[in-house]
Amino acid sequence: MIDMRMKSRYLVKDLYTADPSAHVFEEKLFIYPSHDIESGVPENDNGDHFNMRDYHAYSMDDINGEITDHGVILDVDDVPWASRQMWDSDVACKDGKYYLYFSAKDKNDVFHLGVAVSDTPEGPFKAQTHPMMGSYSIDPCVYENEGEGHYIFFGGIWGGQLQRYRDNNAIECGAEPADIEDALCPKVARLSDDMLEFAEAPKDLLIYNENGELLRAGDHDRRFFEASWLHQYKGKYYFSYSTGNTHKLCYAISDNLYGPYTYQGVILTPVVGWTIHHSICEFKGKWYLFHHDSVPSGGKTWLRSMKVQELEYTEDGKIMTMDGMG
């Protein structure tokens, strides 16, 4: 059911911001977006025109109040191993330290995941000298599973390079599976106690359809493309993600963090722009969806603006579908 009454609003007007990761730290809402810029790189399917080079941190005391820009918290020039394209990021907290997980290309134009550390949620963050060992692809999301530690979810096809890997190893000729084959899966791994590395080899996060079958690569309306996010609601794990080229934000549910997950439906219908990248966060007793579109830039897919709107559940735990044009 689509509730056309749900409206979204833009949060930042002086910068182009996208891929917002929202968390509550120190009783404030903190949002960590990527920072879109006009770099002059031609648009292509590999996403080279998304040529971001730094991250900002924002905070809010109230969802309807003013938003504070804490400035640049990490720049590509401050990451020893990175060369360009500072894509999606996320932040987690452990023992009073804050950890920024980000995706960037190394000197060989290969995407890896990096970690930077700060004593405060507003940064600035200091990057480690090397990417996470064994990491690849893009779009990290970190989730603390109570009593069990932190877990990282990641992956993205096409420009995100996930199709270049099988069983955590690079393959010679990376390509998506055939339409009738199983879709590529997002990845999940437990983090080490120091939050800086994988504690285990990343595993496939399996997503099934209503018949208990793995989603197929040709099912572009439902298969995973990028933008992993995990949250819990009433004891269930909700894994949400973008379908990329079909421009939908979808979700699946499981009783177990590792899955398998069962596809449930669409959270957000297509927006103005290309893909949808988001986060879901509870703040002061209400749930919110953070995402972006390209309306303020006149439809330029690489110049996006982050938005927020309230997210609602039905009595049986389904997420009510929102209108991306609303």
N, C-alpha and C positions, 0 to 999 in steps of 0.2 A: 504494500500500500504506500503510495506517495503522498506525503503531507506537504502540500504547496504553501502552507503558512510559514514554514521554517525559512527564515531569511538569514543570510550571512552578511558580515561586514568586514571591511578591510582594516588591518591593524597598523600598517606603516605606509606613509605616503611619500617620504623623502628618499627612500631606497626601494629597489626591486628586491623582494625577498620571497623565497620559495622553500618547499620541502620542510615545513616547520615541525620540529620535535618539541612537544610541550610536557613539562613536568612541574610538580609542586615541590619546591625546595624552600626551607626556612619560612613556611607559611605564605610564600608568594608563588605566583605562576611565572615560571621561566620558559621562554620560547627560544629555540635555537634553529634559525633558518639558514639556508644557503643564501648567498648574496649574488643575485644576477647582475651582470654588467653587459654593456654593449662593447664587444671586443672586435667586431668586424669579421669574425670567422664565419664562412658560409654555412648555411643550414644543411644538415645531412642526417641520415638515419643512424649514424654512429654518435650523434649528439655533440659533435665537436664545437658547435655554436654555444653550448652551455659551458662557457669558458670561465667559470667563477674562480676567484683567487683568494677569498678570505671568508671568515665567519663573524657574525655579530651575535651578541646575546641581548635579549629583551626581557623585561620583567613587568608584571602588573600586580597591584594589590587587589584589584577587583576586575572582573571580566568586562565591566562596562566603563572602567576608569581609564586613566591615561596610561600609556605604555612608555617605558623608559628604555632608551637605547644605551647599552653599556659600552658601545663602540666595538672595534675589532678585537676579537679574542684570540684569533689565530690567523696568520697570513701564510701563503704558500712559501714565501721566502724564508720563513722561520721553521720550515719542515725540511730537514737535511736530505731526505730521500725523495721528496716529491718534486714534480716538474710543472704540473698544470691540473686544471679541472678539479677544484675542491668541491666535490659533489656532496650528497646528503650526509648529515651527521646526527649523532644522538649523544646525550649526556647521562651518566649515572653517578650515584653518590655511594661511597662506602667509607666508613670510619672517618668522616669529616673531610675526605678528599673527593674531588670531583674529576670525573674522567670523560673527556670528549673523544668519541669514536667517530672517525671520518673516513671518507673514501677519496682517494686521489691517485693520479697516475704517477708512476715512477719515471726515471730517466729513459726507460725503454718504452714508454707509453703503455705500460701494463697497469691496470687498476689493482690496488691493494687497500687494505684497511689499516689506518693508523690510530694511535692513541696519544692524547695530550692530557696533561694533569694540571690541576689548579687547587688552591686552598679555598676558593670561594666559587659559588655558582656563576658569578658574573665574569669570572676570569680576571686577567688573561690566562691562557693555557700554554704550557710548555710541552712541545712535542717530543716524543721519543726519537732516538736517532735512526731507528729502522721501523719498517712496517711490522705489523703482527706476523709472526712466523707462520707460514702456511696459509696466509690469507689471500683472497682473490675476490674479484668482482666488487660490488658497491652496496650502498644503502644499509649501513648497520643500524640495528635497533637493539637496545640492551634492556633486559627485563630482570628484575629481582624476584625470584621465586622464594617466598618466605620460608626461611629455615634451610634452604638448599643452595643459596648463592645466586650469582648473576649468570644470565645466559645471553648470548648474542645471536641475532637472526640477521641474515644478509642475502644478497644476490640480486641480479638484474640482467636480463638478456639484451640483445642488440648491443648498444654502446656500453652497457654494463659488463659485457664480456663473459657472462655466465656460460654461454654456449661453447666456450673454448675449453671447458673443463668437464671431466667425468671422474667420479670417485676421488675428488679433490686433486686430481692430476691434470695438467695441461695436455691437450691432445693436438695432434699435428694439424688437422683441418677442422677447426671448430665450426659447428653449424647446429641449428635447431633440429630436433628430431622431426621425422616425417609426421604429417598430420594425424595419422592413425596410431602413432606411437605415444607412449606416456609423455606427458609434458615435463619439462625441466622443473625441478623442485627448488624452492627456497631452502636455505641452509640454516642449521641451528647447532650451536656448540656451547657447552658450559665454559665459563671463563675461569682462569687461574685465580688463586686467592689474592694475588697482587693486582688483578684486574688488567694486566698488560698483555696477556697471551691466551690462546686457546688452552683449555685443560684437557681437551680431547679432540679427536678428529671430527670435523663438521659432519653432521648427518643430514640426510634428506628429510624435509618436513613434507610428509605426504598429504595430499588433498584429494579426497574422494567425492564423487557425485552422490546423488540421492540413492543410487543403486549399489553403492559400495564399490564402484569402479574408479580407478585413478583417472583424473582429468587428462584428456588427450591434448597433444600439442596443437591440434587443429581447432580446439575449442577456445577460440580467441575471446569469447565473451566471458569465460570463467577461469581460464588458466592463469597461473602466476606469471607476471612480467617483471615487476620490481616493487619497491616501496613496502618492505616488511614492517608490520607493527603488531605488537601483542599487548593485550590488556585482559584483565579478568573481570567478570561480572557474575555475581551470584554463584561462585564456585566453578564456573566454566572458563576455559581459555578461548579468547576470541583472536584469531589471526586475520588481520586485514591487509589488503594489498591492492596494487594497481594492475589492471589488465593491459596497460600500455596502449597499443595501437587501436584498441576499441574504446579507450577513454573512460573506463568504469572503475569505480572503487568498490571492491567486493570483500566478503568476509566468509570465514569458515570457523567452526566450533569444535572443540575437543574437551574430553575430561582429563587429558594428559598434556603437559607442556610439549613433549616431543611429538605428540600426535598418535595416530593419524587424525586428521581433521576432516570434517564433512562440510562441503560447500553449503552456504545458507542463502546468499542473495547479494543484492546491490545495496551499498550504503549511500553512494552518491552517483547520480547520473552524470554524463559528460559535461564538462565545463568549457568555457572559451579558452582555447589553448591546446596543448597536446596531451601529455600524460597527467595523472593526478598523483600527488604525493602528499602524505597526510600524517597526522597523529591523533590519538584519542586520549583524553585526559579527564579525570574527575577533579573538580575544583569547587570547594564550598558546597558540596552536596548535589551538584549538577554535573552532567557529562557534556563534553564539548568535542566537536570535530574541528581540527585545524587543517587547512589545505590551502590551495592557491589557484588563481586563474590569471589570464592575460588580458583582462578587460582594460585595466588602466593604461597599458602600453599599446592599446589599439589592436590587440590580437597577436602581438609578437610572442611566439612561443618561448623564446629564451629570456623574456623580460616579464617576470611573473610577480604577483603581489599576494602575500599571505592573508588569509581570511579565517574567521571563526564563526561557528554557528552551533546552537545547542543540538545535542544528539539525544534521541529518545528511544526507549525500548518498549516493546509490547509486553503484555503480562506474561507471555511464554518465553521471554528473553530474546526475541528477534529485534534487530535494529531497524527502525523505521527508515525507509528509503527517502533520501533528500534530493531535491531538485538542484542539479549543478548550475542551472541558470538563475536560481533564486537568490 
